[in-house]
Amino acid sequence: MKNLTQLFRRMTLGLMLAAVPLVGGCSDNTIMWTEEVKLLDGRVITVKQRWIYDRDRMPRDFTLTFKLPEFSDKEITWHENLMPQVLNVYQGKLYVVGIPYGEAEFRQYDKPFPEYVPYRYDAGQWRRIPFNEIHVAIYDTNMTISSEPQNGATHISLAYKVQEMQDDRIRDHFKKISATFKSPH
């Protein structure tokens, strides 16, 4: 009986140790930073971004948090499975435009063409709108393009984003909304 008890304890310990890497692999891999965002009317606001990555280091979950007093006296949060590209105000309306980061998100958002998914903030809620309701005046990207901040930075300045826009390695559809953008899905 003593041998069975020892065997059972060893097996239990072995199973527990085997499960440790699985538990460790389930951390949510969250990256957060603030960035300066210049709006069409010339104002510069600070936006908090949070990206959550899956096990394959693919960003899957995106959150923006910011204050704009004309829309709410509290922080406004936008949360989707889309990489935010534009956050802007045009003619008194607040917009966020995101793009599907991968094939799963492309399908989740009904295979949009062009591949942008716009939202408008109406009566305290984000509402998905048709692409043709994005006014050309806000087509220019004003969010960071090259994913999260480099070298562990926690803030992205406007100056950094000006340099980013001059980088020839970044494709045009990331720099400006294109009515014909289709990725090779």
Secondary structure as GFF3:
##gff-version 3
##sequence-region A 1 185
A	DSSP	alpha_helix	2	24	.	.	.	ID=ss1
A	DSSP	beta_strand	30	38	.	.	.	ID=ss2
A	DSSP	beta_strand	44	53	.	.	.	ID=ss3
A	DSSP	beta_strand	59	66	.	.	.	ID=ss4
A	DSSP	beta_strand	76	80	.	.	.	ID=ss5
A	DSSP	beta_strand	83	90	.	.	.	ID=ss6
A	DSSP	beta_strand	93	99	.	.	.	ID=ss7
A	DSSP	alpha_helix	103	108	.	.	.	ID=ss8
A	DSSP	beta_strand	117	122	.	.	.	ID=ss9
A	DSSP	beta_strand	125	128	.	.	.	ID=ss10
A	DSSP	three_ten_helix	131	133	.	.	.	ID=ss11
A	DSSP	three_ten_helix	136	138	.	.	.	ID=ss12
A	DSSP	three_ten_helix	150	152	.	.	.	ID=ss13
A	DSSP	beta_strand	155	156	.	.	.	ID=ss14
A	DSSP	alpha_helix	158	165	.	.	.	ID=ss15
A	DSSP	alpha_helix	172	175	.	.	.	ID=ss16
###
